[in-house]
Amino acid sequence: MELTTAISPVSQCPPSGREDISTVDDAVLISRVIEQDERAFAALYERYAVRLRRFVVRMTGTMGSADEVINDVMYVVWNKAATFRTGGKVSTWIFGIAHNKALKSLAKELRIHNPNIKQSLDTVDLVDGDNAYHRLETEGWLSAGMAALSPQHRATLELTYYHNMSCAEVAQVMDCNESTVKTRMFYARKKLRAALPDLAGDTASAGGSK
Amino acid sequence: MNTATPLDTLSPDTHDQVWASLPWYLNGTLDSTEHELVQQHLKVCIPCRNEMATQQHLQQSLQIPATNEFGEAVQFSRLMNRIHATKPDMPTRIRPQKRPFWAQPWPQIAAIAAMLVAIFTAPINSLLTPAETIYQTLTASTPKPVVQQTGDIRVIFSSTVDAQRKQLLLSAIDGQVVHPADANGIHVVQVNSQGRATADEIDLALATLRDDPQVIFAEPITVPGLDSGS
């Protein structure tokens, strides 16, 4: 989504000189956010809000709480910018916060609908009639096949295929090791293949040496 | 750099490794060695080629935007309002240092001075004025009941409070939970874990707790006692 300058978050903050802030590196913006520079924060928000929203919606399967989650994520970015480790990637740090907040939001929603739920989100099987989850399903899903995956599996696919993150970066965002990411990806692919036989067209049946 | 021989390229281990790496081969984030290995393997492995086609299809499907437009500027305004309205996260609550006598506020100094005058002049007054006999009738009021503080406080934290914040608050009042939350969410917190808390310490702890948005309720636990003058 392209925002016009007139309504963008950056335009809501007073300009600082002639600098084109949209070209400033993420890490530089973070260093300015530490100094409470609202314009730098607005630029960061503008750069990440849409991507984060997509990620959160994809992961949680609902648009209902996405704005709240993004608000929480960026609130953390503002307050905890000083904890960002120099040398790391800003995107993985921010997506890591988003992943964490999305999981919490999802857990909260699941508890509201099913107070007795005891499974961790990583193991919740959302395929076999978990009514609590199906209530969370809203419009906007890419396909029914994605609904067959757990939030962690969807996050793995989304970070890899949409946000083009390496396996190591996905591991960093999801706070796990690379082999866990590969395992999640393996099961995501397997479940998708079962849920979406048309996904691979004619090649589906031939693709299964695994 | 291609270190794999044709035999390596066909081995089951290589097949498994390549199969697992295909998503990152597709998004172009594999390092050059792995990239080369996948490329070589794909030349000779039909199942992996089919799987790659499947994953490519999935990757393309996932590029479709999943979200509707949303009021980014409005959301940003909301966020900035929140930031401006709230204090920095996790404020550090530090128990105020005791000031030396000369640095106390004037009302306190005046109160202490009045107390000292009363103590020193009381014996003189008793010599100057004859002792009064106190008569009490059966209908006279019973000794005035007073309450004594036990040094414990009942606290209800907000449902959103996390363990770290709770611990910060407790350490700020030098308190410890002596009874965890009951069915109503009421914790019993002992102030001054080293010994019985003074009234001042309890007042300070109450003020600290009540000042925190994560605390819904904080009241001292009292027990009925008798007026010490009776």
Interface residues (C-beta under 8 A of the other chain):
Chain A: M1 L3 I7 S8 P9 S11 Q12 E38 A42 Y45 E46 A49 V50 R53 R54 V57 R58 M63 A66 D67 I70 N71 M74 Y75 V76 W78 N79 K80 G140 W141 L142 S143 L157 E158 T160 Y161 Y162 N164 M165 S166 C167 E169 K182 M185 F186 R189 L192 R193 L199 A200 G201 T203 A204 A206 G207 G208 S209 K210
Chain B: H15 D16 W19 A20 S21 P23 W24 L26 N27 G28 T29 L30 I46 P47 C48 N50 E51 A53 T54 Q55 H57 L58 Q59 S61 L62 Q63 I64 P65 A66 T67 N68 E69 F70 E72 A73 Q75 F76 S77 R78 L79 M80 R82 I83 P88 D89
